[in-house]
Structures are given as C-alpha cells and as structure tokens.
C-alpha cells in the first residue's frame, strides 16, 4: 500500500502547476495505488468558482473509474483540508479515504470549522487522515500569499 506521505507528495507536485491560482493540489488514487487523476486549483485560470483541485480531480477520476461517479475504494490526497464544497463532493463520490496536508481554520470542512465528511446524517463517511506533511503544505501556501501582498 502506498504511504500517506507519498500521496500528499504527489498532491504537492500537482499544486506546483497552479500558475496564478492558490497552490493546492489533489490526486485520486485507485484502490491498487495507481493514479487516476491529478489536478491543481484553476479558478482563476478557468474563471470557474468550482474549479478547486479536488473537484477537478474527482471529475477526471470518476470518468475513468467505476460506474461513472462512484469512487469506492479510492483515496483522495490533497494539500489542504477541503472546503465545504469539496468535502461534500468527495462524500457524494463515495471516496473511501481522504488524506490531506495542512489544516484550514477559516474554511476547513473536515474538522477545523465544520466536519462534513463525518456527519452522521450522511450516508457515507470516508476514513480521514489530516496533517500529513502539514508543514510542507502550509509553507507552500505561505510562500504564495507572501508574494501576493
């Protein structure tokens, strides 16, 4: 089985392609560990408010795997704790496991502000591991925002 650190490193590599967007990367791994999809934030590049790295990666992975939308057995690795939109999408896609790097106290929906993915009212709750390579992921964001000010 591929380590959580390896998965988040792949997401960090995906984040490097973000151009003018906030450098967040996401990678979807199949149950056997192969990469199904990888993406970076593209809201600015595409002019699309839903073009978060997680959404783009989930869309691509769903087109390649399973029955067209269920990602049972798959792992989503992302550099930053998902927001409510992305947390809801990974629950609806039936992602089995979420691994992420830095915590997001302002918009995080996996424990920091909300806990969408473990809400008992929902019909699917993925396994979650947060804080993987947390400092590396946080440093990437800090460097980006320092250049924006």
Short mmCIF file of the C-alpha atoms (twelve columns), coordinates in Angstrom:
data_MODEL
# 
_entry.id   MODEL 
# 
loop_
_atom_site.group_PDB 
_atom_site.id 
_atom_site.type_symbol 
_atom_site.label_atom_id 
_atom_site.label_alt_id 
_atom_site.label_comp_id 
_atom_site.label_asym_id 
_atom_site.label_seq_id 
_atom_site.Cartn_x 
_atom_site.Cartn_y 
_atom_site.Cartn_z 
_atom_site.pdbx_PDB_model_num 
ATOM 1   C CA . UNK A 1   0.000   0.000  0.000   1 
ATOM 2   C CA . UNK A 2   1.229   3.476  -0.841  1 
ATOM 3   C CA . UNK A 3   2.064   5.638  2.167   1 
ATOM 4   C CA . UNK A 4   0.060   8.724  3.041   1 
ATOM 5   C CA . UNK A 5   3.234   10.797 2.725   1 
ATOM 6   C CA . UNK A 6   3.770   9.552  -0.827  1 
ATOM 7   C CA . UNK A 7   0.193   10.513 -1.693  1 
ATOM 8   C CA . UNK A 8   0.494   14.031 -0.276  1 
ATOM 9   C CA . UNK A 9   3.844   14.476 -2.048  1 
ATOM 10  C CA . UNK A 10  2.036   13.696 -5.308  1 
ATOM 11  C CA . UNK A 11  -0.540  16.345 -4.411  1 
ATOM 12  C CA . UNK A 12  2.256   18.832 -3.679  1 
ATOM 13  C CA . UNK A 13  3.682   18.123 -7.130  1 
ATOM 14  C CA . UNK A 14  0.251   18.740 -8.679  1 
ATOM 15  C CA . UNK A 15  -0.031  22.027 -6.762  1 
ATOM 16  C CA . UNK A 16  3.145   23.272 -8.452  1 
ATOM 17  C CA . UNK A 17  1.225   23.651 -11.738 1 
ATOM 18  C CA . UNK A 18  -1.328  26.081 -10.281 1 
ATOM 19  C CA . UNK A 19  0.020   29.190 -12.031 1 
ATOM 20  C CA . UNK A 20  -1.951  32.252 -10.863 1 
ATOM 21  C CA . UNK A 21  -4.192  30.211 -8.579  1 
ATOM 22  C CA . UNK A 22  -3.707  29.367 -4.914  1 
ATOM 23  C CA . UNK A 23  -1.307  26.383 -4.998  1 
ATOM 24  C CA . UNK A 24  -3.473  23.486 -3.920  1 
ATOM 25  C CA . UNK A 25  -3.070  20.076 -5.486  1 
ATOM 26  C CA . UNK A 26  -5.223  16.956 -5.406  1 
ATOM 27  C CA . UNK A 27  -4.624  13.396 -6.592  1 
ATOM 28  C CA . UNK A 28  -7.088  10.496 -6.716  1 
ATOM 29  C CA . UNK A 29  -5.583  7.041  -6.237  1 
ATOM 30  C CA . UNK A 30  -7.332  3.830  -7.278  1 
ATOM 31  C CA . UNK A 31  -7.571  1.024  -4.717  1 
ATOM 32  C CA . UNK A 32  -4.429  -0.557 -6.196  1 
ATOM 33  C CA . UNK A 33  -2.475  2.696  -5.756  1 
ATOM 34  C CA . UNK A 34  -2.387  3.837  -9.369  1 
ATOM 35  C CA . UNK A 35  -3.087  7.488  -10.068 1 
ATOM 36  C CA . UNK A 36  -6.498  8.035  -11.627 1 
ATOM 37  C CA . UNK A 37  -6.362  11.826 -11.762 1 
ATOM 38  C CA . UNK A 38  -4.422  14.825 -10.544 1 
ATOM 39  C CA . UNK A 39  -5.295  18.496 -10.606 1 
ATOM 40  C CA . UNK A 40  -4.444  21.881 -9.197  1 
ATOM 41  C CA . UNK A 41  -6.666  24.829 -8.404  1 
ATOM 42  C CA . UNK A 42  -7.818  26.512 -11.604 1 
ATOM 43  C CA . UNK A 43  -10.443 29.044 -10.501 1 
ATOM 44  C CA . UNK A 44  -8.511  31.999 -11.912 1 
ATOM 45  C CA . UNK A 45  -7.273  30.144 -14.985 1 
ATOM 46  C CA . UNK A 46  -10.758 28.877 -15.911 1 
ATOM 47  C CA . UNK A 47  -12.878 31.662 -14.450 1 
ATOM 48  C CA . UNK A 48  -14.830 28.941 -12.650 1 
ATOM 49  C CA . UNK A 49  -15.615 29.197 -8.932  1 
ATOM 50  C CA . UNK A 50  -15.963 25.401 -8.709  1 
ATOM 51  C CA . UNK A 51  -12.548 24.672 -10.250 1 
ATOM 52  C CA . UNK A 52  -10.952 23.612 -6.975  1 
ATOM 53  C CA . UNK A 53  -8.233  20.981 -7.277  1 
ATOM 54  C CA . UNK A 54  -10.389 18.362 -5.545  1 
ATOM 55  C CA . UNK A 55  -13.402 18.902 -7.826  1 
ATOM 56  C CA . UNK A 56  -11.305 18.733 -10.979 1 
ATOM 57  C CA . UNK A 57  -9.512  15.579 -9.810  1 
ATOM 58  C CA . UNK A 58  -12.770 13.896 -8.737  1 
ATOM 59  C CA . UNK A 59  -14.380 14.657 -12.122 1 
ATOM 60  C CA . UNK A 60  -11.475 13.170 -14.046 1 
ATOM 61  C CA . UNK A 61  -11.207 10.112 -11.787 1 
ATOM 62  C CA . UNK A 62  -14.958 9.422  -11.994 1 
ATOM 63  C CA . UNK A 63  -14.765 9.452  -15.786 1 
ATOM 64  C CA . UNK A 64  -12.084 6.735  -15.660 1 
ATOM 65  C CA . UNK A 65  -13.127 4.543  -12.757 1 
ATOM 66  C CA . UNK A 66  -16.115 2.611  -11.511 1 
ATOM 67  C CA . UNK A 67  -19.604 3.231  -12.785 1 
ATOM 68  C CA . UNK A 68  -19.039 6.826  -13.826 1 
ATOM 69  C CA . UNK A 69  -19.290 8.586  -10.476 1 
ATOM 70  C CA . UNK A 70  -18.668 6.256  -7.536  1 
ATOM 71  C CA . UNK A 71  -15.076 6.172  -6.366  1 
ATOM 72  C CA . UNK A 72  -15.423 3.294  -3.909  1 
ATOM 73  C CA . UNK A 73  -12.069 2.131  -2.613  1 
ATOM 74  C CA . UNK A 74  -10.282 5.244  -3.879  1 
ATOM 75  C CA . UNK A 75  -8.195  7.732  -1.897  1 
ATOM 76  C CA . UNK A 76  -8.191  11.493 -2.427  1 
ATOM 77  C CA . UNK A 77  -4.949  13.173 -1.367  1 
ATOM 78  C CA . UNK A 78  -4.925  16.960 -1.166  1 
ATOM 79  C CA . UNK A 79  -2.501  19.555 0.156   1 
ATOM 80  C CA . UNK A 80  -5.107  21.497 2.163   1 
ATOM 81  C CA . UNK A 81  -8.122  20.497 4.241   1 
ATOM 82  C CA . UNK A 82  -11.111 20.579 1.861   1 
ATOM 83  C CA . UNK A 83  -13.775 23.299 1.968   1 
ATOM 84  C CA . UNK A 84  -17.488 22.516 2.295   1 
ATOM 85  C CA . UNK A 85  -17.982 22.172 -1.478  1 
ATOM 86  C CA . UNK A 86  -15.075 19.765 -1.873  1 
ATOM 87  C CA . UNK A 87  -15.894 17.818 1.288   1 
ATOM 88  C CA . UNK A 88  -19.468 17.380 0.065   1 
ATOM 89  C CA . UNK A 89  -18.264 16.285 -3.358  1 
ATOM 90  C CA . UNK A 90  -15.922 13.622 -2.005  1 
ATOM 91  C CA . UNK A 91  -18.713 12.265 0.209   1 
ATOM 92  C CA . UNK A 92  -21.117 12.157 -2.745  1 
ATOM 93  C CA . UNK A 93  -18.455 10.452 -4.894  1 
ATOM 94  C CA . UNK A 94  -18.124 7.756  -2.204  1 
ATOM 95  C CA . UNK A 95  -14.365 8.292  -1.841  1 
ATOM 96  C CA . UNK A 96  -13.203 5.750  0.744   1 
ATOM 97  C CA . UNK A 97  -10.277 7.673  2.169   1 
ATOM 98  C CA . UNK A 98  -9.161  11.298 2.414   1 
ATOM 99  C CA . UNK A 99  -5.557  12.230 3.178   1 
ATOM 100 C CA . UNK A 100 -4.625  15.891 3.446   1 
ATOM 101 C CA . UNK A 101 -1.729  18.106 4.471   1 
ATOM 102 C CA . UNK A 102 -2.371  21.482 6.059   1 
ATOM 103 C CA . UNK A 103 -5.370  22.329 8.217   1 
ATOM 104 C CA . UNK A 104 -7.549  25.274 7.112   1 
ATOM 105 C CA . UNK A 105 -9.013  27.039 10.170  1 
ATOM 106 C CA . UNK A 106 -11.013 29.571 8.097   1 
ATOM 107 C CA . UNK A 107 -12.856 27.263 5.688   1 
ATOM 108 C CA . UNK A 108 -11.909 23.690 6.566   1 
ATOM 109 C CA . UNK A 109 -14.819 21.245 6.405   1 
ATOM 110 C CA . UNK A 110 -13.098 18.124 7.714   1 
ATOM 111 C CA . UNK A 111 -12.753 19.225 11.352  1 
ATOM 112 C CA . UNK A 112 -11.429 22.775 11.546  1 
ATOM 113 C CA . UNK A 113 -14.644 24.743 11.028  1 
ATOM 114 C CA . UNK A 114 -17.143 22.043 10.046  1 
ATOM 115 C CA . UNK A 115 -16.953 18.268 9.846   1 
ATOM 116 C CA . UNK A 116 -18.912 17.459 6.712   1 
ATOM 117 C CA . UNK A 117 -17.170 14.158 5.995   1 
ATOM 118 C CA . UNK A 118 -18.027 12.590 9.354   1 
ATOM 119 C CA . UNK A 119 -21.558 13.957 9.741   1 
ATOM 120 C CA . UNK A 120 -23.654 11.003 10.917  1 
ATOM 121 C CA . UNK A 121 -26.654 12.283 8.976   1 
ATOM 122 C CA . UNK A 122 -24.912 11.496 5.686   1 
ATOM 123 C CA . UNK A 123 -24.931 8.049  4.122   1 
ATOM 124 C CA . UNK A 124 -21.175 7.865  3.523   1 
ATOM 125 C CA . UNK A 125 -18.254 8.743  5.781   1 
ATOM 126 C CA . UNK A 126 -14.711 8.274  4.456   1 
ATOM 127 C CA . UNK A 127 -11.687 7.465  6.560   1 
ATOM 128 C CA . UNK A 128 -9.738  10.688 7.189   1 
ATOM 129 C CA . UNK A 129 -6.079  11.381 7.903   1 
ATOM 130 C CA . UNK A 130 -5.118  15.038 8.239   1 
ATOM 131 C CA . UNK A 131 -1.848  16.799 8.939   1 
ATOM 132 C CA . UNK A 132 0.270   14.638 6.598   1 
ATOM 133 C CA . UNK A 133 3.358   16.668 5.619   1 
ATOM 134 C CA . UNK A 134 1.480   19.546 7.214   1 
ATOM 135 C CA . UNK A 135 4.405   21.967 7.389   1 
ATOM 136 C CA . UNK A 136 5.456   21.438 3.759   1 
ATOM 137 C CA . UNK A 137 1.892   22.054 2.597   1 
ATOM 138 C CA . UNK A 138 1.483   25.120 4.828   1 
ATOM 139 C CA . UNK A 139 4.834   26.526 3.664   1 
ATOM 140 C CA . UNK A 140 3.740   26.297 0.026   1 
ATOM 141 C CA . UNK A 141 0.656   28.398 0.779   1 
ATOM 142 C CA . UNK A 142 2.580   30.851 2.950   1 
ATOM 143 C CA . UNK A 143 5.121   31.488 0.165   1 
ATOM 144 C CA . UNK A 144 2.313   32.055 -2.335  1 
ATOM 145 C CA . UNK A 145 0.432   34.542 -0.161  1 
ATOM 146 C CA . UNK A 146 3.622   36.376 0.784   1 
ATOM 147 C CA . UNK A 147 4.133   37.196 -2.920  1 
ATOM 148 C CA . UNK A 148 0.520   38.395 -3.226  1 
ATOM 149 C CA . UNK A 149 0.857   41.080 -0.549  1 
# 
